[in-house]
Amino acid sequence: QQPGVQPQQQQGNLPQQQQQEVQQLQGLLPQQGAQLQQQQQQQQQNLQQHISHGPEQDPYPGARCTFDKAVAQVSAAAAEGAVGITAVHACGALTDVCLDVAVMLEAPIAVMPCCYSGTSAGVPQAARRALGVSMAADLHRVYRLSASKCYTCVDFAAIPASITPMNRIIIAERAGARQRGERISKERR
């Protein structure tokens, strides 16, 4: 958005079809909040069920055991406020699993998604068409994190595209994280 220019003024420069898509997107935003909260609750339930699978139900018991141990260790550290989640090139739905674990643990997170196949479920077609699948999916992820209420700052960052074309980073800070960090920094001086 250009400084000092209202969205309606910018829309006047767009072709009519794009103006309609922008209006449709603006109308969808309030609805998305409630839908995102429901989806997040469902995803957390799915994650809890996924984590609590018994070995008799798991086709990959070794991997499940390792994942369960990792989540248990991370959960214990998270209770002490000593955990942050990071993921680089977390393919497809793996990014969403990382986000779900971070929300469940209320841990700060930084993820660099890649491979967007299957990640746009729940994202309106108009958003996918107007923004592209990757940006629409990542915006959906940002809305999910923002709706979780445990994060005060959810933002995008990027590394140079010369390093990787999949260079968008989603960052979420826990409530009070900056204040705690500043306090710890002062105590160490």
CORCOR-V516032 format. One record per pair of residues at least 12 apart in sequence whose ideal C-beta (glycine too) atoms are under 6 Angstrom apart, sorted by the first residue. I is the first residue (numbers start at 1). J is the second residue. D is the distance in Angstrom with one decimal. If there is no record, write none. Layout:
# CORCOR-V516032
I;J;D
I;J;D
This chain:
# CORCOR-V516032
21;126;5.3
21;130;5.0
24;126;4.8
25;126;5.7
28;124;5.3
32;143;6.0
36;143;4.9
36;144;5.3
36;147;4.7
37;147;5.0
39;122;5.6
40;144;5.2
40;147;5.9
43;100;5.2
44;104;6.0
47;100;4.6
51;71;5.8
78;105;4.0
78;107;5.2
83;107;4.6
84;107;5.9
84;108;4.6
85;98;5.8
85;102;4.3
85;107;5.2
85;109;4.3
86;110;5.1
87;111;4.4
88;112;4.9
89;114;4.5
90;111;5.7
90;113;6.0
91;114;5.8
91;115;4.1
92;115;4.7
92;117;5.7
92;118;5.5
92;119;5.7
93;118;5.9
95;111;5.3
95;113;4.2
98;111;5.5
103;148;4.8
106;150;4.3
108;173;5.4
108;174;5.2
108;177;6.0
109;172;5.0
110;169;5.8
110;171;4.8
111;170;5.2
112;169;5.0
114;166;4.0
116;133;5.2
116;134;4.8
116;137;5.3
119;137;4.3
120;133;5.2
120;137;4.9
123;136;4.7
123;137;6.0
123;140;4.7
141;170;5.9
142;154;5.3
145;172;4.7
151;172;4.3
152;175;4.6
153;173;4.3
154;172;4.6
155;171;5.3
157;169;4.4
157;171;5.7
